[in-house]
């Protein structure tokens, strides 16, 4: 999917409808801009209530960290 948009004189970009529809993005969604080389990665920031229970059952011990990677 190669959609394009133009930066306005107010430095705003409208996300093409095909992208918004495919990603199920709606008005009011907050995004994070992550610099990647010569471009930017646009990532939606999840709302707090959608993260509730995400780590349920996770144990604070017996986890892998970088020291045990090969």
Secondary structure, DSSP 8 states (H G I E B T S, - for coil): --------TTS-----HHHHHHHT--TT--EEEEEETTEEEEEE---HHHHTTTTTT--SSS---GGG--
